[in-house]
């Protein structure tokens, strides 16, 4: 696999809001050399490349690390389901704890309740797909949320969902950062 070394360096330089002149000064190289390097007209020594990358806040290992192509679409066979007595959780984006947000599907049987989510720094969004749930906050507040309605809250107060009805409830629940 061929690497666009110069293009990657240019992209890093711009991401760091540096001009060619500023980067050249930090690396003790000429602006002309860096310009040729970014256009792939010349190649640096490993030592010079290491110096350039250090000035750009990275290193050889990170610069050349291959990122696996990330999965975009997830199907039922990708889901992980955790069945509990009081509820079940379907992790609908596997390994989402590495992402900025974590979506789950929570199924709560009649008269059941979800796990308690402890207070955390972040936000949560829920969309009730089926049934009715009561959003029960640790501070005593309770709000009914019906199918087709949503809730949005910060994570500063512990909370859980309760299904007070005779039918099952299903909620798409998204947390940022991941807490489930």
Steps between C-alpha positions, in 0.01 A plus 500: 500500500637838398484785747451864405765609748501863392122527502480353850764747624318794335171389658664474845668839458169664410322321785757661731438840335865537400642665191787336311727769643391430860548125461837551331613717792388241757685220315805705403435417135453720195157607387594383146585148623168470684313631195666236280430235764129589516482472120678161515793637296753392762521250784627567852733280699338309786667738745370809316151352472505424872596863574221633276243273661614598850448867406152402381414329831524139387755226439596241238285227653181711504571652159527164325241312704238349274146567612268210433202593288221567744164331467218738416192276480408255777249219462320284755776239484748771614294587809590369842197428720523483879186342649428587863202418722370857503607616151711417198756716323598472136831667424415602145845642420757246623799639693342847507687582822787614275268753331368836614150361558349162580154401375311206651152354469341431838206261527309527828227245574173602670562631854878470444772762515835568339839512662581816693738731322728666753573869475767578242631786294314482174159496344234246414223481247216251488228428247213280614426265213227298671297531818539753778783548747548715804835678512580484872772736618695447822386840627138377501378651173300268274388558143279275286625452145269335244568327168614759246630736771858569601701598804828690521695558820844562634652219700549696822212317674476119519189362328320194368198411286193328644229331294175551699274349234369153414684488166872497416693821442790556261733801511786611278739648759816688404770618738797725444757414610428125512381386846297185435 
